[in-house]
Structure formats: C-alpha cells, structure tokens
C-alpha cells in the first residue's frame, strides 16, 4: 500500500519532513496550543511520526508558530515520480 502511495501524489507519504522535524513540530504545538497541550507529548509525537507530508504541511499552515516548517511551492508541486529513496524506505519499512 505504501508503494502505491509513493507512485501517486508524493505528499501522501512523509519524505520532506524528517522524524526530527515532525518531533519538533509536535513539541511546539504541545507547548503553544491549548488543544494539543491536553494530550501527552509522547502520544502526540507518535501521531506526528505517522502523518504524511501533506498532513504536517496543513498543520504548519494552520499554526503561525509552525510557519518555518511549511513546504515550499517547489515541494508542493513536485511531480508524482517514484523516487528510489522513497521506494527503498517503504520497502524496508515493510520488512520490519
């Protein structure tokens, strides 16, 4: 299923946001937003690590303190081409 997502719009998987960026976004939301502060930080980080690039970008657009994490126009308009990196990443994830 993950390989099918990679072959479609590339924002359906997480390639632009590293684990570190997703974790930092979760920490910022936890400390700056009342709704996210109600959740346990480790659960929030776990959720963010499962989000796609598109979902993380939507959060960055919705919250001003995450503005530095927004994707550029070039990233948003990247073609739906399967990159070797994405295929290897999701192939390895399936083996785990």
Secondary structure by P-SEA (a helix, b strand, c coil): caaaaaacccccccccccaaaaaaaaaaaaacccccccccaaaaaaaaaaccaaaaaaaaaacccccccccccccccccccccaaaaaaaaaaaac
